[in-house]
Amino acid sequence: MTSSEVVRDAALLICDLLIKECKKIIQTKKKIKKRRCWVKRPIANQSILKSSQLLPDGTITDDSETFYRTHFQMSETQFENLLEKVTPFIQKQDTLMRNSLPSRLKLQVALSYLVEGSSFRVLENTFHVVRCSVSAFLPEVYQAIYHVLREHIKIPTTESEWTDVSKDYNTVWNFPNCCGVLAAKHIKGPQNSYQTNNSRNVLLLAIVDAKYNFLFIDINKNEGIDDISLFTKSNINKILLKRDEFNLPMDYFFAADKMFPLRNNIMKPYCEDQSLDHGQNLFNSRLSQVQLAADNAFGLLTARFKLLSKPINLHLNRVEIVVKAACALHNWINQTFEGAAPYIDEDMINAEMWQAGKIAPVNWHLTYGGLSDATNVADNDYDNVASSIRDAYAEKLVSAQ
């Protein structure tokens, strides 16, 4: 057999093998079941029911105001206003193949997840939206909410604005010259068995006014970093160090608990390990009372948005977006709520019992758990100037009695 014949036979063999493989591929493709529809019928027909009347148990209610207050923590008017604000950022275009999810449905799912803290499976069964779609559009909706409402989280920048905040604290809490309460709370992120308790948390630093609004929030991802380092690098610490840029009056200060540093513009309680005189005890008592403003703000936040009181099984970057949106919603609802029942009920906040000399607690922290306190965000070192300012203020409180 000549060499040309060998080459010819090899080429024929290779061609025969290629033909057989192509036939196998064609037969395999024929066996693939064609997709019958883009969207399953129950999901496609979800628009038959008014989603604003769809309750988690599948029933329909005619009392829309009660529905909005219960499931979205806002009035129907507020929901429509919020929908109008966020629609340009979350509404997608319809295509020839299928229609996009309506912005109303997206907002309802996002608010329900935040208020109820339900799993994606529950959201899927309630709103007839598949879990993968819910996971995809939730961050977009929360980002849009924070974008349109972030102006309601505003730190004062003029002396007159700081004076208004101080007047509220003097009127409500009988604590003059206070322009806000500093607070630090941990919000649990995704938890895994091999991780430590705080390795996947976010640290929420905030300044709260006397009406339980957040004047400033700073969210820091706690990925194995201690709270002291997080506070040192935080934006809120930069604000406290640059009081002139925000026109904070010289005799005004922020109230804080023992985890914060003592500075010229941060007043923390005296150490209870040492013997305290009458003025120091009075200062500690008044300071602990005014800190109820921050406790109530965080308590209302977790009572309204139950998702924050449990581990949030999202990526830490998404947890940060969720917390920002929740704080913006809290301020916006508190400042714009109009209805028969107020947004903040009297039985939902800690109040001071003046005659008995103690605090009347509420049960939101027992019902919803609340947020865990941060550890010390600063060391106990402080200069003599800050100590003398605190002593002078304690003497001022004694003389005012």
Phi and psi in degrees as a GROMACS rama.xvg file:
@    title "Ramachandran Plot"
@    xaxis  label "Phi"
@    yaxis  label "Psi"
@TYPE xy
-76.7306  165.736  THR-2
-64.5349  -34.7608  SER-3
-66.0526  -35.1714  SER-4
-68.5318  -36.0845  GLU-5
-63.9197  -44.0399  VAL-6
-63.5306  -40.6789  VAL-7
-63.3043  -45.106  ARG-8
-64.1994  -37.7986  ASP-9
-65.6969  -39.7782  ALA-10
-65.7132  -40.4035  ALA-11
-64.2188  -38.4601  LEU-12
-65.1153  -41.6601  LEU-13
-66.084  -42.7069  ILE-14
-61.4785  -39.6535  CYS-15
-64.6252  -40.8302  ASP-16
-65.5018  -40.7227  LEU-17
-63.6574  -39.4924  LEU-18
-63.9044  -42.5005  ILE-19
-63.607  -41.393  LYS-20
-65.8858  -38.5258  GLU-21
-64.841  -38.5792  CYS-22
-63.9398  -38.9094  LYS-23
-63.0031  -42.9206  LYS-24
-63.3501  -41.8675  ILE-25
-65.1551  -41.175  ILE-26
-66.4113  -37.2578  GLN-27
-64.5531  -42.8479  THR-28
-63.9576  -34.2515  LYS-29
-67.0386  -27.3185  LYS-30
-78.3481  -17.2713  LYS-31
-66.7749  126.829  ILE-32
-72.528  127.924  LYS-33
-69.5959  143.203  LYS-34
-68.489  125.092  ARG-35
-78.7472  -32.2478  ARG-36
-156.255  157.059  CYS-37
-76.3645  -38.7347  TRP-38
-131.096  135.755  VAL-39
-63.238  150.185  LYS-40
-57.9628  -44.8233  ARG-41
-60.2669  -33.9776  PRO-42
-76.3726  -39.9335  ILE-43
-65.2785  -30.3073  ALA-44
-92.514  8.65583  ASN-45
-63.9282  -24.341  GLN-46
-72.4237  -9.17159  SER-47
-62.6203  -39.1513  ILE-48
-89.5208  144.994  LEU-49
-72.1557  115.667  LYS-50
-64.4498  -20.8143  SER-51
-72.37  -13.9912  SER-52
-110.096  4.62218  GLN-53
-87.2777  113.689  LEU-54
-88.2415  159.572  LEU-55
-57.1798  -28.6163  PRO-56
-86.2816  4.48993  ASP-57
90.992  -7.19262  GLY-58
-83.0433  168.558  THR-59
-118.938  137.474  ILE-60
-117.666  146.649  THR-61
-92.4566  -14.1909  ASP-62
-87.5913  82.1327  ASP-63
-66.202  -33.3987  SER-64
-63.9298  -42.7165  GLU-65
-64.4758  -38.5103  THR-66
-60.8581  -49.5423  PHE-67
-64.3494  -39.984  TYR-68
-66.8537  -37.4718  ARG-69
-77.7271  -44.8271  THR-70
-98.8697  -19.0805  HIS-71
-122.898  -4.81438  PHE-72
58.8491  35.0626  GLN-73
-155.314  165.475  MET-74
-78.2042  165.813  SER-75
-63.633  -37.3981  GLU-76
-63.4885  -42.336  THR-77
-64.0163  -39.7425  GLN-78
-61.5823  -44.135  PHE-79
-65.1543  -38.0969  GLU-80
-65.4229  -42.6702  ASN-81
-65.3412  -39.9225  LEU-82
-61.0776  -41.2388  LEU-83
-63.6778  -34.4129  GLU-84
-71.6889  -41.7941  LYS-85
-91.7075  -16.6541  VAL-86
-54.502  -44.0598  THR-87
-60.3196  -19.3474  PRO-88
-98.9244  -18.1786  PHE-89
-120.388  -12.3289  ILE-90
-81.8838  129.243  GLN-91
-101.654  166.107  LYS-92
-84.891  144.902  GLN-93
-75.0908  149.977  ASP-94
-120.211  174.558  THR-95
-68.5542  -25.1699  LEU-96
-81.2936  -39.4876  MET-97
-164.037  161.005  ARG-98
-88.2982  148.388  ASN-99
-79.386  162.262  SER-100
-68.2629  133.697  LEU-101
-67.3563  147.663  PRO-102
-62.8836  -32.2164  SER-103
-60.8808  -44.474  ARG-104
-66.2327  -40.7247  LEU-105
-60.356  -44.4168  LYS-106
-66.4819  -40.0811  LEU-107
-62.2523  -43.0352  GLN-108
-63.5379  -44.5015  VAL-109
-63.8369  -43.2646  ALA-110
-69.3355  -38.5531  LEU-111
-64.3216  -40.8989  SER-112
-63.0967  -39.2963  TYR-113
-72.3951  -40.3067  LEU-114
-77.579  -45.7274  VAL-115
-90.1311  -26.9418  GLU-116
68.1423  28.721  GLY-117
-75.5463  163.163  SER-118
-77.2891  165.614  SER-119
-64.9009  -29.9343  PHE-120
-64.7023  -41.8147  ARG-121
-64.8827  -41.2405  VAL-122
-62.9059  -38.535  LEU-123
-62.5754  -44.068  GLU-124
-72.5162  -29.6881  ASN-125
-79.0512  -46.824  THR-126
-105.443  0.431999  PHE-127
58.9675  44.1569  HIS-128
-125.313  127.897  VAL-129
-63.8521  152.932  VAL-130
-63.0157  -37.2841  ARG-131
-63.5942  -36.0825  CYS-132
-69.3691  -40.4418  SER-133
-60.1783  -46.3873  VAL-134
-62.5829  -30.4725  SER-135
-76.3714  -41.9535  ALA-136
-95.5478  -14.1029  PHE-137
-57.2794  -50.8845  LEU-138
-58.4768  -36.2468  PRO-139
-63.643  -41.2775  GLU-140
-68.2577  -44.4169  VAL-141
-65.4548  -36.8888  TYR-142
-64  -39.5999  GLN-143
-67.4318  -39.5944  ALA-144
-61.3169  -46.9762  ILE-145
-65.6617  -35.7808  TYR-146
-64.461  -41.1721  HIS-147
-85.0672  -17.3882  VAL-148
-114.348  1.40504  LEU-149
-66.5195  -19.4339  ARG-150
-67.4274  -15.1588  GLU-151
-83.432  -8.10877  HIS-152
-105.113  91.6172  ILE-153
-130.755  122.464  LYS-154
-84.7066  138.03  ILE-155
-59.2048  148.366  PRO-156
-127.259  -2.23891  THR-157
-126.104  160.12  THR-158
-63.9289  -35.4083  GLU-159
-65.5948  -38.5923  SER-160
-67.3934  -39.9939  GLU-161
-64.2626  -36.7077  TRP-162
-64.8227  -38.9381  THR-163
-62.5881  -42.1411  ASP-164
-63.5113  -41.7242  VAL-165
-65.8326  -37.5564  SER-166
-62.7806  -39.3721  LYS-167
-62.7071  -41.3817  ASP-168
-67.5918  -35.4  TYR-169
-69.9093  -36.5575  ASN-170
-74.8569  -46.4281  THR-171
-82.5891  -40.6303  VAL-172
-115.65  0.621914  TRP-173
55.8456  46.5589  ASN-174
-136.822  91.1381  PHE-175
-71.2401  160.522  PRO-176
67.4348  7.50894  ASN-177
-90.3692  127.709  CYS-178
-114.776  19.4989  CYS-179
150.701  158.363  GLY-180
-113.627  129.132  VAL-181
-85.7942  139.549  LEU-182
-148.236  151.649  ALA-183
-137.224  126.262  ALA-184
-133.954  149.411  LYS-185
-95.8481  135.506  HIS-186
-117.829  124.888  ILE-187
-74.2199  130.95  LYS-188
-95.4014  -158.34  GLY-189
-63.5248  131.946  PRO-190
-110.066  132.793  GLN-191
-123.836  155.643  ASN-192
-66.1636  -26.8338  SER-193
-90.3772  2.29717  TYR-194
-106.508  153.229  GLN-195
-75.0273  172.928  THR-196
-61.5053  -40.7811  ASN-197
-106.508  7.55883  ASN-198
-71.451  -21.2076  SER-199
-125.571  37.5105  ARG-200
-103.409  169.107  ASN-201
-118.945  140.927  VAL-202
-98.114  117.209  LEU-203
-99.2291  110.027  LEU-204
-100.258  134.925  LEU-205
-147.002  154.229  ALA-206
-114.175  126.054  ILE-207
-117.26  140.263  VAL-208
-93.2326  -178.487  ASP-209
-72.2257  -13.8692  ALA-210
-102.878  18.9901  LYS-211
68.0332  27.3223  TYR-212
-98.7304  150.354  ASN-213
-87.6288  116.159  PHE-214
-78.7998  -30.1214  LEU-215
-157.904  139.508  PHE-216
-129.421  146.49  ILE-217
-141.214  116.972  ASP-218
-108.677  126.47  ILE-219
-125.341  129.33  ASN-220
-76.5514  124.408  LYS-221
-98.3268  88.6611  ASN-222
-107.126  69.1026  GLU-223
81.2854  9.26888  GLY-224
-100.839  137.776  ILE-225
-71.4432  160.319  ASP-226
-65.8701  -31.6199  ASP-227
-62.6022  -44.704  ILE-228
-65.6053  -38.7815  SER-229
-63.8747  -42.2536  LEU-230
-68.1297  -38.936  PHE-231
-61.4833  -38.5187  THR-232
-90.1098  -2.45982  LYS-233
-74.8688  158.485  SER-234
-69.4589  -31.2805  ASN-235
-68.0522  -32.0364  ILE-236
-69.3323  -35.925  ASN-237
-64.6642  -36.7668  LYS-238
-65.5195  -41.6818  ILE-239
-66.8903  -30.2472  LEU-240
-81.8474  -17.7021  LEU-241
-118.662  64.0096  LYS-242
-67.7848  -27.3071  ARG-243
-66.3953  -32.132  ASP-244
-67.6482  -23.1289  GLU-245
-108.505  10.8104  PHE-246
55.1257  39.8418  ASN-247
-75.0094  122.184  LEU-248
-56.7596  150.745  PRO-249
-64.7038  -34.1283  MET-250
-92.9209  10.2023  ASP-251
-100.517  155.849  TYR-252
-152.456  169.514  PHE-253
-104.51  137.911  PHE-254
-86.8908  142.628  ALA-255
-151.005  163.199  ALA-256
-91.9266  -172.382  ASP-257
-69.5397  -12.8469  LYS-258
-77.0303  -15.1088  MET-259
-94.981  161.845  PHE-260
-77.1223  155.313  PRO-261
-90.4535  119.164  LEU-262
-134.97  178.351  ARG-263
-61.7729  -30.8494  ASN-264
-113.872  13.8467  ASN-265
-131.393  117.954  ILE-266
-105.562  122.282  MET-267
-117.942  161.269  LYS-268
-68.8557  158.447  PRO-269
-68.1145  149.551  TYR-270
-66.6194  125.86  CYS-271
-78.996  -5.56304  GLU-272
-71.7234  -23.2857  ASP-273
-100.003  160.588  GLN-274
-71.0092  130.361  SER-275
-113.345  144.59  LEU-276
-85.5812  -175.66  ASP-277
-63.1497  -43.2932  HIS-278
-64.8495  -39.8481  GLY-279
-68.3679  -40.7632  GLN-280
-64.2689  -39.8328  ASN-281
-64.5804  -40.1638  LEU-282
-62.6519  -45.9448  PHE-283
-61.6775  -39.1817  ASN-284
-65.4516  -47.0267  SER-285
-65.3487  -38.1959  ARG-286
-66.8018  -39.649  LEU-287
-66.4723  -32.8605  SER-288
-68.2699  -42.5192  GLN-289
-71.2333  -23.8741  VAL-290
-69.0894  -12.022  GLN-291
-63.4605  -23.7204  LEU-292
-60.2997  -44.5504  ALA-293
-70.6443  -40.6703  ALA-294
-60.45  -42.3103  ASP-295
-66.6542  -39.2604  ASN-296
-62.0027  -47.3893  ALA-297
-69.8312  -34.5445  PHE-298
-64.3496  -43.1163  GLY-299
-65.02  -37.4257  LEU-300
-61.0089  -46.3901  LEU-301
-76.9227  -29.4608  THR-302
-69.9172  -36.6317  ALA-303
-77.7234  -42.1595  ARG-304
-116.861  89.3243  PHE-305
-67.1674  -17.3609  LYS-306
-59.2314  -31.9774  LEU-307
-74.2468  -15.8631  LEU-308
-91.5688  5.86142  SER-309
-136.121  163.831  LYS-310
-58.7496  130.62  PRO-311
-95.4254  110.334  ILE-312
-83.33  60.9992  ASN-313
-130.988  164.846  LEU-314
-60.508  147.615  HIS-315
-57.5732  -34.4199  LEU-316
-63.358  -35.8868  ASN-317
-75.4804  -33.3611  ARG-318
-60.8986  -40.9105  VAL-319
-59.7745  -42.4946  GLU-320
-65.0359  -40.7943  ILE-321
-62.1108  -44.7973  VAL-322
-65.5774  -41.6466  VAL-323
-61.1676  -44.7042  LYS-324
-63.9219  -39.0867  ALA-325
-64.2375  -43.6262  ALA-326
-65.7111  -40.5206  CYS-327
-65.5763  -41.3989  ALA-328
-63.5465  -41.2403  LEU-329
-57.5991  -49.8608  HIS-330
-63.9256  -45.8369  ASN-331
-63.9162  -44.6313  TRP-332
-65.3969  -41.6232  ILE-333
-63.6556  -35.9081  ASN-334
-86.6911  -19.8782  GLN-335
-120.857  1.14573  THR-336
-67.2808  131.997  PHE-337
-134.803  115.054  GLU-338
-172.928  176.361  GLY-339
-65.4433  -39.378  ALA-340
-104.42  135.572  ALA-341
-70.8432  159.636  PRO-342
-66.5968  -38.6636  TYR-343
-109.761  108.534  ILE-344
-80.8109  151.805  ASP-345
-63.3601  -31.2827  GLU-346
-82.2068  6.53976  ASP-347
-104.108  -0.175676  MET-348
-126.662  148.676  ILE-349
-69.1352  137.125  ASN-350
-131.917  154.904  ALA-351
-92.7488  130.645  GLU-352
-94.3302  97.1317  MET-353
-61.527  -43.4359  TRP-354
-68.4735  -39.6264  GLN-355
-82.637  -16.5356  ALA-356
71.8726  32.4921  GLY-357
-147.188  177.365  LYS-358
-99.3162  135.653  ILE-359
-91.098  103.874  ALA-360
-78.3523  164.168  PRO-361
-119.474  172.179  VAL-362
-103.31  14.4024  ASN-363
-66.3066  -33.2449  TRP-364
-73.0808  -22.3884  HIS-365
-81.7437  -33.3762  LEU-366
-79.8671  -43.7206  THR-367
-108.21  -6.33283  TYR-368
88.1783  -38.0552  GLY-369
73.8759  -173.093  GLY-370
-104.281  148.275  LEU-371
-80.2197  142.154  SER-372
-71.4972  149.659  ASP-373
-78.0277  161.288  ALA-374
-78.6492  -174.035  THR-375
-57.8101  126.418  ASN-376
-96.6358  4.05905  VAL-377
-159.77  159.859  ALA-378
-78.9039  178.071  ASP-379
-93.2167  8.04799  ASN-380
-76.663  138.054  ASP-381
-155.555  159.284  TYR-382
-89.3477  169.402  ASP-383
-69.8038  -26.8312  ASN-384
-64.8793  -46.4927  VAL-385
-63.0381  -38.9398  ALA-386
-65.1438  -40.5981  SER-387
-67.8457  -34.5301  SER-388
-64.6471  -41.3168  ILE-389
-65.9761  -41.4028  ARG-390
-62.5249  -41.5893  ASP-391
-64.4323  -37.3941  ALA-392
-69.5988  -36.8997  TYR-393
-63.0849  -41.0208  ALA-394
-65.6243  -35.1966  GLU-395
-63.7871  -39.8584  LYS-396
-64.5246  -37.6549  LEU-397
-67.5341  -43.5838  VAL-398
-68.2539  -24.108  SER-399
-82.3737  -7.85406  ALA-400
